[in-house]
C-alpha cells in the first residue's frame, strides 16, 4: 500500500520540473492527482502519462484557480493535498530596469497563486474534514538573492504567508508548510545562471529529490514549517530565531502573537 492510498492531490505547475516529478511521486504512492498548469500541452502529457486528470488554469487568476479545485472535487470527490508549486523568475538584478509588466507578472504567479490556491484549498479541505497544503518557496525565501531581488521578495512573501496562516488552520485539521529548495534542475534557471553554476561545478538538485521532500512534508502531520532542501542532504525544517522581546523599560507587554511594526 502507498502512503497516499485513497488521497486526492492537486498540483499547480504540474507540467514540468518539480511539479511534474511530484505528480509522479504522488501517483506512485497511490494518490489520484489533478495536474494544473497554464501549459496545456505539457500538463495534459503529464496527466496522460500518469493516469491522472488535467485542468488548464492560470495560477494567478482567482476564478481559474477556483474552477480547477472545483473540477478536481467533481472528478475525485474532494481534495486532500494541495501542492501550490507554480512559479516563475524574471532574472532582473537591476531594480532600475524592472518593468511594471515584469513586476506584475511575477507577483501574480508567485504570490497571488499561493494566496488564491490556499483559499481554494482551505474551502475544499474544510468540506473534506482536513488536508495538507504545501507551497513552493525557495532558499531565496529565507536568505538574500541579489541576482533576482523581486523573485526573492515573492518567496519571502510565501514563507511569511504560510507560517502565519498555519496556526489559524490547525483547528480545521489542515496543515500548511513550505518547501524551500536550493538550486534545482528546472526550466526556471536561466542560461546565464546555468553557465555560472557549471563554471564552479555547483550541483543542481534533481526535481525528484524535491518531490520526495514534499511527500515527507504532507505525511508528517507537522505544520507552519519551511523545509530546506540542499544537494546531498535530507530535507529539514529551517530553525527561525525568535525576535528580541520588549526591554526592561518598555511600558506594558506585547500581546502574544503580535510583532511590532
Secondary structure, DSSP 8 states (H G I E B T S, - for coil): --TTTT-EEEEETTTSHHHHHHHHHHHHTT-EEEEEES-HHHHHHHHHHHT-EEEE--TT-HHHHHHHHHHHHHHHS--SEEEE----------GGG--HHHHHHHHIIIIIHHHHHHHHHHHHHHHHT-EEEEEE--GGGTS--GGGHHHHHHHHHHHHHHHHHHHHHGGGTEEEEEEEESSBSSTTS-HHHHHHHHHTT---B-HHHHHHHHHHHHHH---S-EEEE-TTS--EE----------TT-SS---TT----
